[in-house]
């Protein structure tokens, strides 16, 4: 009996959830192989959940972090099965969540019938169709030259990698006085004994790094800057109330949406709730709201509203906000609005020239180290990794209208240069942000994963029938290409 194969590129939480849903999806007893490929070999964790710092907490309550589509309470119930008694509204360590995802992955692998999961460490650099071969399999080439074959491929790559947010002299990079990736193993080791550091960015990544460094008794003072200077707001301790409300989208502009949002905030405040309830209530509707906007309105949102939205949508867990506030009160952390005019090396230190928005005056500060926490890349046309660049160049994929990621159909199928949906290439997670906006959280990723699994599994059998009409099956996935 021939075996159908699905390759998942990216083995973080998104890729693991795709594998889990594929293995759990009901199907006829046709053998299935799922190959989960991760550049770092950190299956089920990725950057988001790979941290082991206990100060780095989830920013969604435990009862809403279930990784199985349609079962948001699953994470909380998993904790109870382990005799870990936590409240529904608890915000737990991100490293614990990685343990949960890995446990789910192992369970799906163990319980799967006529299916197996293969884990492979490596970086996929291209995907091509073997024209003229029986069944025209997709061929994946890894950076080390290994070639794999699969019937379907799901891209779960995570956020685009951003370049340096400012011009950074090469000698700063070479000396280690500039850290471009604070999540790299050992990246912060030297900074723990610094006197003061400058962080570029004031979002949740900055908060994480500031807590890590501030948690050291003799750790550095932290100065964090961004053009707007806005810092994520605080979650409240009790669960938000999610209730749908009408949001007019007929004319494709922002004003009616903003008016409805503010109006609902006024209404819920009279009922004892607050703006957090409204922001969380919008989450299920956000993709449709986003799709309703004209492209020019989406661009206006990115320019004028995005940062204000982000700090209210992506909030600090209460314990995190408490620690951050305590460090601010102690003078250990200072965050504000400034643009970096220049960076230069001064002996073993860094001299930074800062300008407050609206001012011509330049403030000069000297720090021991500069750390980039400026967030993910936001321009696929300039920041695409080799794999995506190759798909774009070949016309097998195209950017979304804003260039934030890939253009996809409702089921996550990649759209080619002509706008036709692929039958074998799919995407989940952050690559869909430009199309759906709300695409990077576990809530969305688990639903993306389930939808892709439901789409692919029926195709496996129809493809099997077509291949058997034409000739013999493919060699096992992982076999070197001839």
C-alpha positions as CSV (number, residue, x, y, z in Angstrom):
1,X,0.0,0.0,0.0
2,X,1.5,3.4,-1.0
3,X,2.2,5.9,1.7
4,X,1.2,9.6,1.5
5,X,3.6,12.2,2.9
6,X,3.2,15.7,4.3
7,X,6.2,17.8,5.1
8,X,5.9,20.6,7.6
9,X,8.5,23.3,7.3
10,X,9.0,24.8,10.8
11,X,9.0,22.8,13.9
12,X,8.0,25.4,16.5
13,X,4.5,25.6,18.1
14,X,2.8,26.2,14.7
15,X,4.5,23.3,13.0
16,X,3.8,21.0,15.9
17,X,0.2,21.9,16.0
18,X,-0.1,21.1,12.3
19,X,1.4,17.7,12.9
20,X,-0.8,17.1,15.9
21,X,-4.0,17.9,13.9
22,X,-2.9,15.8,10.9
23,X,-2.2,12.8,13.1
24,X,-5.5,13.2,14.9
25,X,-7.6,13.9,11.8
26,X,-10.0,10.9,11.0
27,X,-9.1,9.2,7.8
28,X,-9.2,5.9,6.0
29,X,-6.4,3.5,6.8
30,X,-4.0,4.8,4.2
31,X,-0.5,5.0,5.6
32,X,0.6,8.5,6.3
33,X,4.0,10.0,7.1
34,X,4.4,13.5,8.5
35,X,7.8,15.0,8.4
36,X,8.4,17.9,10.8
37,X,11.4,19.9,9.8
38,X,13.0,22.5,12.1
39,X,16.1,24.5,11.5
40,X,17.1,24.4,15.2
41,X,15.6,21.0,16.1
42,X,13.5,22.6,18.8
43,X,10.3,20.7,18.1
44,X,7.2,22.2,19.7
45,X,8.9,25.3,21.2
46,X,10.3,27.8,18.7
47,X,11.3,31.2,19.8
48,X,8.0,32.0,21.5
49,X,8.0,29.1,23.9
50,X,11.7,28.1,23.9
51,X,12.6,30.4,26.8
52,X,13.3,28.7,30.2
53,X,13.2,31.9,32.1
54,X,10.4,31.6,34.7
55,X,9.8,35.3,34.5
56,X,8.7,34.9,30.8
57,X,4.9,34.2,31.1
58,X,2.2,33.6,28.6
59,X,0.1,36.6,27.9
60,X,-3.2,34.6,27.6
61,X,-4.9,32.9,30.6
62,X,-4.4,29.1,30.9
63,X,-8.0,28.3,30.3
64,X,-7.8,29.9,26.8
65,X,-4.5,28.4,25.7
66,X,-5.6,24.9,24.6
67,X,-3.7,23.8,21.5
68,X,-6.6,21.6,20.1
69,X,-9.0,23.3,17.8
70,X,-12.4,23.6,19.4
71,X,-11.1,22.8,22.8
72,X,-9.6,26.0,24.3
73,X,-9.7,24.5,27.9
74,X,-7.4,21.6,27.0
75,X,-4.2,23.2,28.4
76,X,-5.9,23.9,31.7
77,X,-7.2,20.3,31.9
78,X,-3.8,18.9,30.9
79,X,-2.4,20.8,33.9
80,X,-5.0,19.3,36.2
81,X,-4.2,15.8,35.0
82,X,-0.6,16.4,36.1
83,X,-1.9,17.5,39.5
84,X,-0.8,21.1,38.9
85,X,-3.6,23.0,40.4
86,X,-3.8,26.4,38.8
87,X,-6.7,28.8,38.4
88,X,-8.3,29.3,35.0
89,X,-7.1,32.9,34.9
90,X,-3.5,32.0,35.7
91,X,-0.7,33.2,33.4
92,X,1.9,30.5,33.3
93,X,5.6,30.2,32.1
94,X,6.1,29.9,28.4
95,X,8.5,27.1,28.9
96,X,5.8,25.0,30.5
97,X,3.6,25.6,27.5
98,X,6.4,24.1,25.3
99,X,6.3,21.0,27.5
100,X,2.5,20.8,26.9
101,X,2.8,21.0,23.1
102,X,5.6,18.4,23.1
103,X,3.5,16.1,25.2
104,X,0.5,16.5,22.8
105,X,2.8,15.8,19.8
106,X,4.2,12.7,21.5
107,X,0.6,11.5,22.3
108,X,-0.6,12.1,18.8
109,X,2.3,10.2,17.4
110,X,1.7,7.3,19.9
111,X,-2.0,7.1,19.2
112,X,-1.9,7.5,15.4
113,X,-3.1,4.5,13.4
114,X,-1.1,3.7,10.2
115,X,0.8,7.0,10.5
116,X,4.2,8.0,11.7
117,X,5.9,11.2,12.6
118,X,9.5,11.9,11.5
119,X,11.5,14.7,13.1
120,X,14.3,16.2,11.1
121,X,16.7,19.0,12.0
122,X,17.6,21.2,9.0
123,X,16.7,24.3,7.0
124,X,14.6,23.9,3.8
125,X,15.9,26.3,1.2
126,X,13.8,25.4,-1.8
127,X,10.7,23.5,-2.9
128,X,10.3,22.4,-6.4
129,X,8.0,20.1,-8.4
130,X,9.7,17.1,-10.1
131,X,8.3,17.7,-13.5
132,X,7.8,14.5,-15.5
133,X,8.1,12.2,-12.5
134,X,5.3,9.9,-11.6
135,X,2.8,11.8,-9.5
136,X,5.0,15.0,-9.8
137,X,6.1,15.0,-6.1
138,X,7.3,18.1,-4.4
139,X,11.0,18.0,-3.7
140,X,12.4,19.9,-0.7
141,X,16.1,20.7,-0.7
142,X,17.8,21.4,2.6
143,X,20.8,23.6,3.2
144,X,23.1,20.6,3.6
145,X,22.0,19.3,0.1
146,X,19.7,16.6,1.3
147,X,16.5,16.2,-0.8
148,X,13.2,15.1,0.5
149,X,9.9,14.3,-1.2
150,X,6.4,15.0,-0.2
151,X,2.9,15.1,-1.6
152,X,1.9,18.2,0.4
153,X,3.9,20.9,2.2
154,X,2.7,23.2,5.0
155,X,4.8,26.3,5.8
156,X,4.9,27.1,9.5
157,X,7.9,29.3,9.5
158,X,7.0,31.8,12.2
159,X,7.6,35.5,11.9
160,X,9.9,37.0,9.3
161,X,13.3,37.9,10.5
162,X,13.8,41.6,10.7
163,X,17.0,43.4,9.7
164,X,18.7,45.8,12.0
165,X,16.3,48.6,13.0
166,X,19.1,51.2,12.7
167,X,22.4,51.5,11.0
168,X,24.9,49.5,13.1
169,X,28.7,49.8,12.6
170,X,30.3,46.5,11.9
171,X,32.8,46.9,14.8
172,X,29.9,47.0,17.2
173,X,28.6,43.7,15.9
174,X,32.0,42.2,15.9
175,X,32.7,43.2,19.5
176,X,29.4,41.9,20.8
177,X,28.4,45.4,22.0
178,X,25.4,45.0,19.7
179,X,23.0,42.1,20.1
180,X,20.8,41.5,17.1
181,X,19.0,38.4,18.5
182,X,18.5,38.3,22.2
183,X,16.9,34.9,22.0
184,X,20.0,33.2,20.6
185,X,21.5,30.8,23.1
186,X,23.9,32.7,25.4
187,X,23.2,36.0,23.8
188,X,22.6,37.8,27.1
189,X,25.3,36.2,29.2
190,X,27.7,39.1,28.9
191,X,25.0,41.7,29.4
192,X,24.0,40.4,32.8
193,X,27.1,42.0,34.3
194,X,26.8,45.3,32.4
195,X,26.2,48.6,34.1
196,X,23.6,49.9,31.6
197,X,22.1,48.7,28.3
198,X,20.0,50.3,25.6
199,X,17.1,48.3,24.2
200,X,15.7,49.2,20.8
201,X,11.9,48.6,21.0
202,X,9.3,48.9,23.7
203,X,7.1,45.9,23.1
204,X,6.7,42.6,24.8
205,X,10.1,41.3,23.8
206,X,11.7,44.4,25.5
207,X,9.7,43.5,28.6
208,X,11.0,40.0,28.6
209,X,14.6,41.0,28.2
210,X,14.3,43.8,30.7
211,X,12.9,41.4,33.3
212,X,15.7,38.9,32.6
213,X,18.4,41.5,33.1
214,X,16.6,43.3,35.9
215,X,16.1,40.0,37.7
216,X,19.9,40.0,38.3
217,X,20.7,41.7,41.6
218,X,23.8,43.3,40.1
219,X,22.3,43.5,36.6
220,X,22.3,46.5,34.4
221,X,19.9,49.5,34.3
222,X,17.8,49.4,31.1
223,X,16.9,52.3,28.8
224,X,14.3,51.3,26.2
225,X,13.4,53.5,23.3
226,X,11.1,53.4,20.3
227,X,9.6,56.1,18.0
228,X,6.4,56.1,20.0
229,X,7.6,55.0,23.4
230,X,4.4,53.0,24.1
231,X,4.7,50.0,26.5
232,X,2.2,47.1,26.5
233,X,-0.7,47.5,28.9
234,X,-1.5,45.3,31.8
235,X,-3.9,42.3,31.8
236,X,-6.3,42.4,34.7
237,X,-6.4,39.4,37.1
238,X,-9.8,38.1,36.3
239,X,-10.9,36.7,32.9
240,X,-12.3,39.1,30.3
241,X,-15.9,38.7,29.2
242,X,-16.1,37.9,25.5
243,X,-19.3,39.0,23.9
244,X,-19.9,39.7,20.2
245,X,-21.0,43.2,19.2
246,X,-21.9,44.7,15.8
247,X,-19.0,46.3,13.9
248,X,-20.0,48.0,10.6
249,X,-17.7,47.1,7.8
250,X,-19.8,47.9,4.7
251,X,-17.8,50.9,3.5
252,X,-14.3,49.5,4.0
253,X,-13.0,52.4,6.1
254,X,-11.7,52.6,9.6
255,X,-13.9,55.3,11.1
256,X,-17.1,53.3,11.7
257,X,-15.0,50.4,13.2
258,X,-13.2,52.8,15.6
259,X,-16.6,54.4,16.5
260,X,-18.1,51.0,17.2
261,X,-15.1,50.0,19.3
262,X,-15.3,53.1,21.4
263,X,-19.0,52.9,21.8
264,X,-18.8,49.3,23.1
265,X,-16.1,50.4,25.6
266,X,-18.5,53.0,27.0
267,X,-21.3,50.4,27.2
268,X,-19.3,47.7,29.0
269,X,-17.9,50.2,31.4
270,X,-21.4,50.8,32.6
271,X,-21.7,47.1,33.3
272,X,-18.6,46.9,35.4
273,X,-16.2,45.7,32.7
274,X,-13.6,47.6,30.8
275,X,-11.8,48.1,27.5
276,X,-10.0,44.7,27.8
277,X,-13.3,42.9,27.4
278,X,-13.9,44.8,24.1
279,X,-10.4,44.1,22.7
280,X,-10.7,40.4,23.4
281,X,-14.3,40.3,22.1
282,X,-13.0,41.6,18.7
283,X,-10.5,38.8,18.3
284,X,-12.8,36.2,16.6
285,X,-14.1,38.9,14.2
286,X,-10.8,40.6,13.4
287,X,-9.9,38.5,10.2
288,X,-13.2,39.4,8.6
289,X,-13.0,43.0,9.7
290,X,-9.5,43.2,8.3
291,X,-10.5,41.7,5.0
292,X,-13.3,44.2,4.7
293,X,-10.9,47.2,4.7
294,X,-9.7,48.8,1.5
295,X,-5.9,48.4,1.0
296,X,-5.4,52.2,1.6
297,X,-7.3,51.9,4.9
298,X,-5.1,49.0,6.0
299,X,-2.0,51.1,5.2
300,X,-3.5,53.9,7.2
301,X,-4.0,51.5,10.1
302,X,-0.4,50.4,10.0
303,X,0.8,54.0,9.9
304,X,-1.5,55.6,12.5
305,X,-3.1,53.0,14.7
306,X,-1.1,49.8,14.8
307,X,1.1,50.6,17.7
308,X,-1.8,51.8,19.8
309,X,-3.7,48.6,18.9
310,X,-0.7,46.4,19.7
311,X,-0.1,47.7,23.2
312,X,-3.8,47.1,24.1
313,X,-4.1,43.8,22.3
314,X,-0.8,42.2,23.4
315,X,-0.7,42.9,27.1
316,X,1.6,42.0,30.0
317,X,0.5,39.3,32.4
318,X,-0.4,40.9,35.8
319,X,2.7,39.4,37.5
320,X,4.9,40.6,34.6
321,X,3.4,44.1,34.9
322,X,4.0,44.1,38.6
323,X,7.7,43.2,38.2
324,X,8.2,45.7,35.4
325,X,6.5,48.5,37.4
326,X,8.7,47.7,40.4
327,X,11.9,48.0,38.3
328,X,10.6,51.3,36.9
329,X,9.9,52.6,40.4
330,X,13.4,51.5,41.4
331,X,15.0,53.4,38.5
332,X,16.2,50.1,36.9
333,X,14.1,50.5,33.8
334,X,13.2,53.6,31.8
335,X,11.1,53.5,28.6
336,X,10.2,56.4,26.4
337,X,9.9,57.8,22.9
338,X,13.2,58.5,21.0
339,X,14.6,57.8,17.6
340,X,18.2,56.6,17.4
341,X,20.2,59.0,15.2
342,X,23.4,57.0,15.3
343,X,25.4,54.4,17.1
344,X,29.2,54.4,17.4
345,X,31.8,52.5,19.4
346,X,33.6,54.3,22.2
347,X,36.3,52.0,23.5
348,X,34.4,49.0,25.0
349,X,31.2,51.0,25.2
350,X,28.6,52.4,22.7
351,X,27.7,56.0,22.2
352,X,24.1,56.5,21.1
353,X,22.6,59.7,19.8
354,X,18.9,59.9,20.5
355,X,16.3,62.4,19.4
356,X,12.9,62.9,21.0
357,X,10.1,63.1,18.4
358,X,9.3,66.7,17.5
359,X,12.6,68.0,18.9
360,X,15.8,69.0,17.1
361,X,17.9,68.4,20.1
362,X,20.0,65.3,20.3
363,X,20.7,63.5,23.5
364,X,24.0,61.6,23.7
365,X,24.2,58.6,26.0
366,X,26.9,56.0,26.6
367,X,25.9,52.4,27.4
368,X,27.7,49.1,27.7
369,X,25.5,47.3,25.1
370,X,22.7,47.8,22.6
371,X,20.0,45.1,22.3
372,X,17.6,44.9,19.4
373,X,14.0,44.0,20.4
374,X,12.4,45.7,17.4
375,X,10.1,42.8,16.5
376,X,9.5,40.7,13.5
377,X,10.1,41.7,9.9
378,X,7.2,43.3,8.0
379,X,8.3,43.3,4.4
380,X,8.3,40.0,2.6
381,X,9.6,41.5,-0.6
382,X,12.9,42.5,1.1
383,X,13.1,40.1,4.1
384,X,12.0,36.8,2.6
385,X,14.2,33.8,3.5
386,X,15.6,31.8,0.6
387,X,12.7,29.3,0.7
388,X,10.1,32.0,0.3
389,X,12.2,34.1,-2.1
390,X,12.4,31.0,-4.4
391,X,8.7,30.4,-4.3
392,X,8.0,34.1,-5.1
393,X,10.5,34.1,-8.0
394,X,9.0,31.0,-9.5
395,X,5.5,32.4,-9.3
396,X,4.4,29.6,-7.0
397,X,3.5,32.1,-4.3
398,X,2.9,35.9,-4.1
399,X,3.0,38.5,-1.3
400,X,-0.2,39.7,0.2
401,X,-1.4,43.2,-0.7
402,X,0.7,44.8,2.0
403,X,3.8,42.6,1.7
404,X,3.5,41.4,5.4
405,X,3.4,37.8,4.4
406,X,2.0,35.4,1.8
407,X,-1.3,35.7,0.0
408,X,-3.5,32.7,0.8
409,X,-7.0,31.4,0.2
410,X,-9.5,30.8,2.9
411,X,-8.1,27.4,3.7
412,X,-4.5,28.5,3.8
413,X,-3.6,27.4,0.3
414,X,-0.9,29.6,-1.2
415,X,-2.0,31.8,-4.1
416,X,0.4,31.8,-7.1
417,X,1.4,34.9,-9.1
418,X,-1.9,34.7,-11.0
419,X,-4.0,34.3,-7.9
420,X,-4.8,30.6,-8.3
421,X,-4.8,28.5,-5.1
422,X,-2.2,25.7,-4.8
423,X,-3.4,22.2,-4.3
424,X,-0.3,21.2,-2.3
425,X,1.3,24.2,-0.7
426,X,-0.3,25.7,2.5
427,X,0.6,28.2,5.2
428,X,-0.3,28.6,8.9
429,X,0.5,31.2,11.4
430,X,2.3,34.5,10.9
431,X,2.7,34.2,7.2
432,X,-1.0,34.8,6.9
433,X,-1.0,38.1,8.9
434,X,-1.3,40.4,5.9
435,X,-4.5,38.5,4.8
436,X,-6.1,38.0,8.2
437,X,-4.2,40.3,10.6
438,X,-5.1,38.1,13.7
439,X,-2.8,35.2,12.8
440,X,0.0,34.8,15.3
441,X,-1.7,33.6,18.5
442,X,-2.3,30.0,19.5
443,X,-6.1,30.5,19.0
444,X,-5.6,31.3,15.3
445,X,-2.8,28.8,14.8
446,X,-4.7,25.9,16.2
447,X,-7.7,26.7,13.9
448,X,-5.4,27.1,10.9
449,X,-3.8,23.8,11.7
450,X,-7.2,22.0,12.0
451,X,-8.5,23.6,8.8
452,X,-5.3,22.6,6.8
453,X,-5.5,19.0,8.2
454,X,-9.2,18.8,7.2
455,X,-8.2,20.0,3.7
456,X,-5.2,17.8,3.2
457,X,-6.4,14.4,4.5
458,X,-9.2,14.0,1.9
459,X,-6.8,15.0,-0.8
460,X,-4.4,12.3,0.3
461,X,-6.8,9.6,-0.8
462,X,-7.8,11.3,-4.1
463,X,-4.1,11.9,-4.9
464,X,-3.4,8.2,-4.1
465,X,-6.0,7.1,-6.6
466,X,-4.6,9.3,-9.3
467,X,-1.0,8.1,-8.7
468,X,-2.1,4.4,-8.7
469,X,-3.7,5.0,-12.1
470,X,-0.4,6.3,-13.5
471,X,2.1,4.0,-11.9
472,X,4.1,3.0,-8.9
473,X,4.4,5.0,-5.7
474,X,7.2,7.3,-4.6
475,X,10.3,6.2,-2.8
476,X,10.3,6.8,1.0
477,X,10.6,10.4,2.1
478,X,14.2,11.2,3.1
479,X,15.7,9.1,0.3
480,X,18.3,11.1,-1.7
481,X,17.0,12.2,-5.0
482,X,18.5,10.6,-8.1
